[in-house]
Amino acid sequence: MGEDMAYGKDNRFFPLSGAAVLVAMLGLGACTTPTEDVAQAPGRSGQPTDTGTFPNLNIPPQAATAQLTDEETEAKLRQLEALKRRQQPSF
């Protein structure tokens, strides 16, 4: 009786049991871990470093780049509006 469990009508193998075996094999293959070590920057241990001091939060942050002026912002908005009007279909 156990041998007939995997077969359907006309003694054909159920397609779902084949799919289940494939999914199980793919799942087992995904459980492997890489063996390569990732290189670290020189002088770094990969762990946080205790410097014994607290950061000074009273120093104002510096911008990474120059900020847009109001005129530049308006010019960019006009440019985007013009591009938007060009992309809208005309009927």
C-alpha positions as CSV (number, residue, x, y, z in Angstrom):
1,M,0.0,0.0,0.0
2,G,2.9,2.4,0.6
3,E,4.1,2.1,-3.0
4,D,0.8,3.2,-4.4
5,M,0.8,6.4,-2.4
6,A,3.1,8.2,-4.8
7,Y,1.1,7.3,-7.9
8,G,-2.2,8.6,-9.2
9,K,-4.5,7.4,-11.9
10,D,-2.8,5.3,-14.6
11,N,0.2,4.7,-12.3
12,R,1.7,8.1,-13.1
13,F,3.8,10.0,-10.6
14,F,2.1,12.9,-9.0
15,P,3.7,16.2,-10.3
16,L,3.3,17.8,-6.8
17,S,5.5,15.3,-5.2
18,G,8.3,16.0,-7.7
19,A,7.9,19.7,-7.1
20,A,8.1,19.1,-3.3
21,V,11.4,17.2,-3.8
22,L,12.8,20.0,-5.9
23,V,11.8,22.6,-3.4
24,A,13.4,20.6,-0.6
25,M,16.6,20.2,-2.5
26,L,16.8,23.9,-3.3
27,G,16.1,24.7,0.3
28,L,19.0,22.5,1.4
29,G,21.3,24.1,-1.1
30,A,20.5,27.5,0.3
31,C,21.6,26.5,3.8
32,T,25.3,26.6,2.9
33,T,27.5,29.3,4.4
34,P,30.2,31.1,2.4
35,T,33.7,30.3,3.3
36,E,35.3,33.5,2.1
37,D,36.5,36.1,4.7
38,V,35.7,39.7,4.0
39,A,38.8,41.9,4.2
40,Q,38.7,44.6,6.8
41,A,40.3,48.0,6.7
42,P,43.8,48.1,8.2
43,G,43.8,48.9,11.9
44,R,40.1,47.9,12.3
45,S,39.0,45.0,14.4
46,G,35.4,45.1,13.3
47,Q,34.3,45.9,16.8
48,P,33.3,49.3,18.3
49,T,36.2,51.2,19.9
50,D,35.9,52.7,23.3
51,T,37.8,55.9,23.3
52,G,36.9,56.8,26.8
53,T,35.3,60.1,25.8
54,F,31.9,61.3,24.8
55,P,31.1,63.0,21.5
56,N,30.6,66.7,21.6
57,L,27.1,67.3,20.4
58,N,27.4,71.1,20.6
59,I,29.4,71.4,17.4
60,P,27.0,72.4,14.6
61,P,27.1,69.9,11.7
62,Q,28.7,71.1,8.4
63,A,26.8,70.7,5.2
64,A,28.4,68.2,2.7
65,T,27.7,70.5,-0.2
66,A,26.4,74.1,-0.8
67,Q,22.7,74.5,-0.3
68,L,20.4,75.7,-3.1
69,T,19.3,79.3,-3.0
70,D,15.7,80.3,-3.4
71,E,16.3,81.4,-7.0
72,E,17.9,78.0,-7.9
73,T,15.0,76.2,-6.3
74,E,12.4,78.2,-8.3
75,A,14.4,77.6,-11.5
76,K,14.5,73.8,-10.9
77,L,10.8,73.8,-10.2
78,R,10.0,75.7,-13.4
79,Q,12.2,73.2,-15.4
80,L,10.4,70.2,-13.8
81,E,7.0,71.7,-14.6
82,A,8.0,72.2,-18.2
83,L,9.1,68.6,-18.5
84,K,5.9,67.5,-16.9
85,R,3.8,69.4,-19.4
86,R,5.8,67.9,-22.3
87,Q,5.1,64.4,-21.1
88,Q,1.3,64.8,-20.7
89,P,-0.6,63.5,-23.7
90,S,-2.4,66.0,-25.8
91,F,-5.9,65.1,-27.0
